[in-house]
């Protein structure tokens, strides 16, 4: 089965391949990805990569009877933060000076000016593009 993609829908296109034989035809049904993973999750997280394990459709798809789920039993709660007094995130470091705070505020103001100018530029470019695509430019 094939599908023709339109802007808002998919149109199914059915095809019949004329063959005189009722035998299995490898060129019509190539090997496909099977249900077994090529890598375990830990291997993939470690950066390994592998091609999928392919199965033949010659005898039809026969699902495995008893598929065992494999996983590493790790509990994220084993790495919980140490107990004790929590430090407030709103307090500053003792060596954090007022000058550093003023420098940060100045940098924030300059970045806001840059963002506003970029927003104006983007708006102008979008307007030009819409005029160009509508044929009014």
C-alpha angles and dihedrals in degrees: 000000000000131000126212110212117222127180094267106011147031117237115206114226116198120204132191117204109207110230129160095207126078091202123111111279115211094197092060096043111035121184111286138198112287131215095259116092118237091218137025118239093254091053092050092048088051088060101259121143131197140173116254119267106253128214131195121243092207094111095030124256113305111185117221113262100223116020113187118215111226122199140151110244103231122155116206089206089069088075097051119150118267117272119244140088112338117223116228114249091216095066120092129226113270092243093050102118131205089242091059090051092051091049090053092049091050090050091050091051092050091048091051089054090051092049092050092050091049091050090053090048092049091050091051092048092048090051091050090048093050090050090049094049092045091051095239095115 
